[in-house]
Amino acid sequence: MKTTKIEWTEATWNPSIGCSKVTAGCKNCYAEVMARRLQAIGTVGYEDGFEFKILPERLYQPVSVKKPTKFFVNSMSDLFHEKMPFDFLDRIFEVIASTPQHSYQILTKREHILHRYFSERVAPANVWLGVTVENEHTKHRIDTLRNIDASVRFVSIEPLIGNVGTLNLDGIHWVIVGGESGMSARPMNPEWAINIQKQCTEQKVAFFFKQWGTWGEDGIKRNKKKNGSILLGQEWKEEPMIESIAI
C-alpha cells in the first residue's frame, strides 16, 4: 500500500497482483511493465512477475490508516480476475466495510464477473465501482455497471484508443478520460475526447481529463508531462469535479 501519482486517487491497495489481457486496451498494460521491473529488482510478491496471485498479508493494510483516504484497489491487477476466489473477495469487502472513513475505487474490465459477484451481495456504501472502456467495442460494460447498486458508479475511458460513439451515461456519476502512455502508446484523436466531454456535459455527469499521454493534442510524440492535461483550453483536474460526486 502506498501513495500514488494517479491523479484521481490518493493511495493504492493491492491485495492481489497480476493479470491477463482481455481486450485491446490491455495491449500495453502499464501494470505488466511495472511488475516485470519489480520482479527484476527482487521485490517481494513479484517473484512470478505478472502472474495473478492473492496476497493475504496485505489484506488489512487499510485498517492501520486512520486518515480518511481514497484508495484505488488493485492498481496492479483486476479485482474481478477469473482466478480471484470469491471467498477472498468477501474478505476484501469485509475490510472495506470495516473502514468507513475511507473510499475505495475499484475498476474492472471483467464486468460479467462484477455482475455475478454483486448479484448476491451488496456493495458497501464507501465503494466506488467502475469499468474501463477503451473504444466503441467495450462500451457495453457501462450497461452492466449501471445495473449494480453502488454509491458511485464511474467509467475510466483510458487508454482511449478509438471513438466510443454515443454513450448512455444514465446512472453513471463520473467519467475519466486519458490517452495511452509508454514507448508503444497509440495516439488519441482529440475529437474522441471532446465527444465524450460534450456528452458528459449534456448528461450532467462529472468529467475528468487525466492526460494526453505520450501523444499530444497536436499529434506529436513526446514526454507525457509536456503534453499535459488541457482539453478545450481548460484544466479538468479541479478537485471539485471529484468532490462534487455525492456519496
Protein Blocks (a to p, Z undefined) as FASTA:
>chain_A
ZZdfbfkbmbdcdfbgcdddfbfklmmgmklmmmmmmmmnopahilnojaccddfklmmm
mmmpmbdcdddehklbcfkbfklcfklmmmmmmmmmmmmmbccddddfblmlmmmmmmmc
ccdfkbccddddfbfklmmmmmmmmmpccfbdcddddddfbdebjadfehiabdcdddde
djklccddfklmmmmmmmmmmnopacddfbgbjadfkopacdfklnopaehhiafkbfkl
mmmpcZZ
